[in-house]
Amino acid sequence: MKKSKILLVVLVVLLACFMSLALIACSGDNDNSDGNDGNNGSDNNGGNNQKNIVTIGAFEFTESTDGYILTKANLTTETEIIIPSTCNNKPVIEIGNDVFYNCDSITSITIPDSIITISRLAFGYCSNLTSVTIPNNVVYIDHQAFEYCKNLTSLIITNELTSIENNAFYGCNKIQSVTLSADKLYLIPKESLTTVIINGGTEIYQHLFDGEYKITSVTIGDSIKNINSYAFHNCGNLTNIVIPNSVTYIGKRAFASCHSLTSITIGNSVTKIEDSAFMNCDNLKEVHISDIAAWCDIFFTEIDSNPLTIADNLILNGEKITELVIPDNVTKIGNYAFNGCNSLTSVTFSDSVTDIGACAFSNCNGLTSLDLNKVTDIGYGAFMNCKEITTAIFNNVNYISNNAFSYCLDLASIFISNNLGYIGKSAFESCVYLDTINFQGTKYEWTNRIAKDYCWNNAVYEYKVICTDGELEEYGDLVVN
């Protein structure tokens, strides 16, 4: 009996061991099966995540979501590089970091229109690269992208929306010609600049080219609205400038001390020119315009705001103006509008003109006679220093401001209507040859009704006033008999 119980226990233990072994075997099979499935899945996933690298000639491209990135260039002595625009029928959208770094052999590079980004040091230290054209689709140029391309002389960036990091062209000190948006030009070394083409932006910043004496040519694009103070100050070798019709404002001393400037064209939309904008432009000879009405409407803040102060000659649509005709759509001639225009020999005022601004025709030494037609108000110094005028007719004038005709040395006769109400201080000062004033009113009206400021006829010798009812003999103030 006892032996039977022992045998039974042994059988139970053996059965338990057998079942345990069976379970372990099954578990191992399942583990192996799971492991194999896991390995297969891992391989598939690894294949999906692995970057697709393609080699075309000397170039190595890495696939990205939107196309391919040029990541490596295996160059030896190649000088002219043309970057492909596609890879595996997808666009090449980026030139990666350091791709052409220190490639001394490269002298020219052709960047395809597909490129959107030029990355850090992509062309850094390409010391023999001489010219670069950045195509329209490039929107970002990273730090140091062209750093120390020390023989780069020509740079063209056609897309004004391109974002350029501050030191993208650091050390490119031989750039002579640049085509770029106005708001990016401050990023370009200017030591060697001779030619500038501004192809975008809305304003040229203050002092942007101040003192850049090597510049000889500037082309301003028709997107520019403001040329700010000192923008081209002291560009001593600039010879000609064309201000397009888009520009409305020219700032203080914007072109001052451009000593080689001989000609300037001012567009029809300019409404304000600040003081000294063309000061010390000693060789300026011609000012070109295409619309007299627009010119008459410019607000010159000071007498030296107007380039005619120096240039003498106003050119209208290619023809030098000698006989000026003010068109019907002009009601007022602005301050200093024709100051110093010595080429003028006559002015015809349309019926619409009623006001002549301060110094509007001062220093016009070619004028010999005046008929002011319907003009009612003559501003301060309007014809001051017009030394060749001999006769002046005031058919409708009511107000003659201070110094309006002072130092018109040859002025001999004046015709004044009965509309005149006021003559300002020194209005006819030093008109030493004034002989006759023809007044279409009575002696009483001349003497009592018309307000005359003190010294209105200062330093004028004896003259006569012919009135409708007789003559008056008068002398100028402060004249020693």
Residue pairs with C-beta under 8 A, 6 or more apart in sequence:
51 62
51 63
52 62
52 63
53 60
53 61
53 62
53 63
53 71
54 60
54 61
54 62
54 63
54 68
54 87
54 88
55 61
56 84
56 87
58 73
58 74
58 75
58 78
59 70
59 72
59 73
59 74
59 83
59 84
60 70
60 71
60 72
60 73
60 74
61 68
61 69
61 70
61 71
61 87
61 92
62 68
62 69
62 71
62 96
63 69
63 87
63 88
63 90
64 93
64 94
66 91
66 93
67 87
67 90
67 91
67 92
67 93
67 94
67 114
68 86
68 87
68 88
68 90
68 91
68 92
68 93
69 92
69 93
69 94
69 95
69 96
70 83
70 92
70 94
70 95
70 96
70 99
71 96
71 99
72 96
72 99
73 81
73 99
73 100
73 103
75 81
75 100
75 103
75 105
75 106
76 105
77 105
78 105
78 106
79 105
79 106
79 107
79 108
79 128
80 106
80 107
80 108
80 109
80 110
81 100
81 106
81 108
81 109
81 110
82 110
83 92
83 95
83 109
83 110
83 111
83 112
83 115
84 92
84 112
85 91
85 92
85 112
85 113
85 114
86 92
86 114
91 114
92 112
92 114
92 115
93 114
93 115
93 116
93 117
94 115
94 116
94 117
94 118
94 119
95 111
95 115
95 117
95 118
95 119
95 122
95 123
96 119
96 122
97 119
97 120
97 121
97 122
98 120
98 121
98 122
98 124
99 119
99 122
100 106
100 109
100 122
100 123
100 124
100 126
101 121
101 122
101 123
101 124
101 125
101 126
102 124
102 125
102 126
103 123
103 126
104 125
104 126
104 127
104 128
105 128
106 123
106 126
106 128
106 129
107 128
107 129
107 130
108 129
108 130
108 131
109 123
109 126
109 129
109 132
110 133
111 118
111 132
111 133
111 134
111 135
111 138
112 135
113 135
113 136
113 137
114 137
115 135
115 137
115 138
116 137
116 138
116 139
116 140
117 138
117 139
117 140
117 141
117 142
118 134
118 138
118 140
118 141
118 142
118 145
119 142
119 145
120 142
120 143
120 144
120 145
121 144
121 145
121 147
122 142
122 145
122 146
123 129
123 132
123 145
123 146
123 149
124 144
124 145
124 146
124 147
124 148
124 149
125 147
125 148
125 149
126 146
126 149
127 148
127 149
127 150
127 151
128 151
129 146
129 149
129 151
129 152
130 151
130 152
130 153
130 154
131 152
131 153
131 154
131 155
131 156
132 146
132 149
132 152
132 154
132 155
132 156
133 156
133 158
134 141
134 155
134 156
134 157
134 158
134 159
134 162
135 158
135 159
136 158
136 159
137 159
138 157
138 159
138 162
139 159
139 161
139 162
139 163
140 162
140 163
141 162
141 163
141 164
141 165
141 168
142 165
142 168
143 165
143 166
143 167
143 168
144 165
144 167
144 168
144 170
145 165
145 168
145 169
146 152
146 168
146 169
146 172
147 167
147 168
147 169
147 170
147 171
147 172
148 170
148 171
148 172
149 169
149 171
149 172
150 171
150 172
150 173
150 174
151 174
152 169
152 172
152 174
152 175
153 174
153 175
153 176
153 177
153 192
154 175
154 176
154 177
154 178
155 169
155 172
155 175
155 177
155 178
155 179
155 180
155 188
156 178
156 179
156 180
157 164
157 179
157 180
157 181
157 184
158 179
158 199
160 181
160 183
160 184
160 199
160 200
160 201
160 223
162 181
162 184
164 184
164 187
166 187
168 187
169 175
169 187
169 188
169 189
170 189
171 189
172 188
172 189
173 189
173 191
173 192
174 191
174 192
175 188
175 189
175 190
175 192
175 193
176 192
176 193
176 194
176 195
177 193
177 194
177 195
177 196
177 197
178 185
178 188
178 193
178 195
178 196
178 197
179 197
179 199
180 188
180 197
180 198
180 199
180 200
181 198
181 199
181 200
181 201
182 198
182 200
182 201
182 202
182 203
182 204
182 205
182 208
182 221
182 224
183 200
183 201
183 202
183 203
183 205
184 201
185 196
185 198
185 204
185 205
185 208
186 205
186 208
190 209
190 212
191 214
192 214
193 209
193 212
193 214
193 215
194 214
194 215
194 216
194 217
195 215
195 216
195 217
195 218
196 209
196 215
196 217
196 218
196 219
197 218
197 219
197 221
198 204
198 218
198 219
198 220
198 221
198 224
199 221
199 223
200 221
200 223
201 221
201 223
201 224
202 223
202 224
202 225
202 226
203 224
203 225
203 226
203 227
203 228
204 220
204 224
204 226
204 227
204 228
204 231
204 232
205 228
205 231
206 228
206 229
206 230
206 231
206 251
207 229
207 230
207 231
207 233
208 228
208 231
208 232
209 215
209 218
209 231
209 232
209 233
209 235
210 230
210 231
210 232
210 233
210 234
211 233
211 234
211 235
212 235
213 234
213 235
213 236
213 237
214 237
215 232
215 235
215 237
215 238
216 237
216 238
216 239
217 238
217 239
217 240
218 232
218 235
218 238
218 241
219 242
220 227
220 241
220 242
220 243
220 244
220 247
221 244
221 246
222 244
222 245
222 246
223 246
224 244
224 246
224 247
225 246
225 247
225 248
225 249
226 247
226 248
226 249
226 251
227 243
227 247
227 249
227 250
227 251
227 254
228 249
228 251
228 254
229 251
229 252
229 253
229 254
229 274
230 251
230 252
230 253
230 254
230 256
231 251
231 254
231 255
232 238
232 241
232 254
232 255
232 258
233 253
233 254
233 255
233 256
233 257
233 258
234 256
234 257
234 258
235 255
235 258
236 257
236 258
236 259
236 260
237 260
238 255
238 258
238 260
238 261
239 260
239 261
239 262
239 263
240 261
240 262
240 263
240 264
241 255
241 258
241 261
241 263
241 264
241 265
242 264
242 265
243 250
243 264
243 265
243 266
243 267
243 270
244 267
245 267
245 268
245 269
246 267
246 269
247 267
247 269
247 270
248 269
248 270
248 271
248 272
249 270
249 271
249 272
249 273
250 270
250 272
250 273
250 274
250 277
251 274
251 277
252 274
252 275
252 276
252 277
253 274
253 275
253 276
253 277
253 279
254 274
254 277
255 261
255 264
255 277
255 278
255 281
256 276
256 277
256 278
256 279
256 280
256 281
257 279
257 280
257 281
258 278
258 280
258 281
259 280
259 281
259 282
259 283
260 283
261 278
261 281
261 283
261 284
262 283
262 284
262 285
262 286
263 284
263 285
263 286
263 287
263 288
264 278
264 284
264 286
264 287
264 288
264 307
264 311
265 287
265 288
265 289
266 287
266 288
266 289
266 295
266 298
266 307
268 289
268 290
268 291
268 294
269 294
270 294
270 298
271 297
271 298
271 299
272 298
272 299
272 301
273 298
273 299
273 300
273 301
273 305
273 306
274 301
274 302
274 305
275 301
275 302
275 304
275 305
276 302
276 304
276 305
277 304
277 305
277 307
278 284
278 304
278 305
278 306
278 307
278 309
278 310
279 304
281 307
281 310
282 310
284 307
284 310
284 311
285 311
285 312
285 313
286 311
286 313
286 314
286 315
286 320
287 307
287 308
287 311
287 313
287 314
287 315
288 315
288 318
289 295
289 314
289 315
289 316
290 316
290 317
292 316
292 324
292 325
292 326
292 327
292 330
293 327
293 329
293 330
295 314
295 337
296 326
296 330
296 332
296 333
296 334
296 337
297 330
297 334
298 334
298 337
299 334
299 335
300 306
300 334
300 335
300 336
300 337
302 336
303 309
303 336
303 339
303 359
303 362
305 336
306 336
306 337
306 339
306 340
308 314
308 338
308 339
308 340
308 341
309 336
309 339
309 340
309 363
310 340
311 340
312 340
312 341
312 342
312 343
313 320
313 341
313 342
313 343
314 320
314 321
314 338
314 341
314 343
314 344
315 321
320 343
321 341
321 343
321 344
322 343
322 344
322 345
322 346
322 366
323 344
323 345
323 346
323 348
324 338
324 344
324 346
324 347
324 348
325 347
325 348
325 350
326 333
326 347
326 348
326 349
326 350
326 353
327 350
328 350
328 351
328 352
329 352
330 350
330 352
330 353
331 352
331 353
331 354
331 355
332 353
332 354
332 355
332 356
332 357
333 353
333 355
333 356
333 357
333 360
334 357
334 360
335 357
335 358
335 359
335 360
335 379
336 357
336 358
336 359
336 360
336 362
337 357
337 360
337 361
338 344
338 347
338 360
338 361
338 364
339 359
339 360
339 361
339 362
339 363
339 364
340 362
340 363
340 364
341 361
341 364
341 366
342 363
342 364
342 365
342 366
343 366
344 361
344 364
344 366
344 367
345 366
345 367
345 368
346 367
346 368
346 369
347 361
347 367
347 370
348 371
348 373
349 371
349 372
349 373
349 374
349 375
350 373
351 373
351 374
352 374
353 373
353 374
353 375
354 374
354 375
354 376
354 377
355 375
355 376
355 377
355 379
356 372
356 375
356 377
356 378
356 379
356 382
357 379
357 382
358 379
358 380
358 381
358 382
358 401
359 379
359 380
359 381
359 382
359 384
360 379
360 382
361 367
361 382
361 383
361 386
362 381
362 382
362 383
362 384
362 385
362 386
363 384
363 385
363 386
364 383
364 386
365 385
365 386
365 387
365 388
366 388
367 383
367 386
367 388
367 389
368 388
368 389
368 390
369 389
369 390
369 391
369 392
370 383
370 389
370 391
370 392
370 393
371 393
371 395
372 378
372 392
372 393
372 394
372 395
372 396
372 397
373 395
373 396
374 395
374 396
375 394
375 396
375 397
376 396
376 397
376 398
376 399
376 419
377 397
377 398
377 399
377 401
378 397
378 399
378 400
378 401
378 404
379 401
379 404
380 401
380 402
380 403
380 404
380 424
381 401
381 402
381 403
381 404
381 406
382 401
382 404
382 405
383 389
383 392
383 404
383 405
383 408
384 403
384 404
384 405
384 406
384 407
384 408
385 406
385 407
385 408
386 405
386 408
387 407
387 408
387 409
387 410
388 410
389 405
389 408
389 410
389 411
390 410
390 411
390 412
390 413
391 411
391 412
391 413
391 414
391 415
392 405
392 411
392 413
392 414
392 415
393 414
393 415
394 400
394 414
394 415
394 416
394 417
394 420
395 415
395 417
396 417
396 419
397 416
397 417
397 419
397 420
398 419
398 420
398 421
398 422
399 421
399 422
399 424
400 420
400 422
400 423
400 424
400 427
401 424
401 427
402 424
402 425
402 426
402 427
402 453
403 424
403 425
403 426
403 427
403 429
404 424
404 427
404 428
405 411
405 427
405 428
405 431
406 426
406 427
406 428
406 429
406 430
406 431
407 429
407 430
407 431
408 428
408 431
409 430
409 431
409 432
409 433
410 433
411 428
411 431
411 433
411 434
412 433
412 434
412 435
412 436
413 434
413 435
413 436
413 437
413 438
414 434
414 436
414 437
414 438
415 438
415 440
416 437
416 438
416 439
416 440
417 440
418 439
418 440
418 441
418 445
420 439
420 450
421 449
421 450
421 451
422 450
422 451
422 452
422 453
423 450
423 451
423 452
423 453
423 456
424 453
424 456
425 453
425 454
425 455
425 456
426 455
426 456
426 458
427 453
427 456
427 457
428 434
428 456
428 457
428 460
428 476
429 455
429 456
429 457
429 458
429 459
429 460
430 458
430 459
430 460
431 457
431 460
432 459
432 460
432 461
434 457
434 460
434 461
434 463
435 463
435 464
436 463
436 464
436 465
436 466
437 463
437 464
437 465
437 466
438 466
439 445
439 446
439 465
439 466
439 467
439 468
440 468
441 449
441 467
441 468
442 467
442 468
442 469
443 465
443 467
443 469
443 470
443 472
445 467
446 465
446 467
446 472
447 472
454 477
455 477
455 478
456 477
457 463
457 474
457 476
457 477
458 476
458 477
458 478
459 476
459 477
459 478
459 479
460 475
460 476
460 477
460 479
461 475
461 476
461 479
462 473
462 474
462 475
463 474
463 475
463 476
464 471
464 472
464 473
464 474
465 471
465 472
465 474
475 481
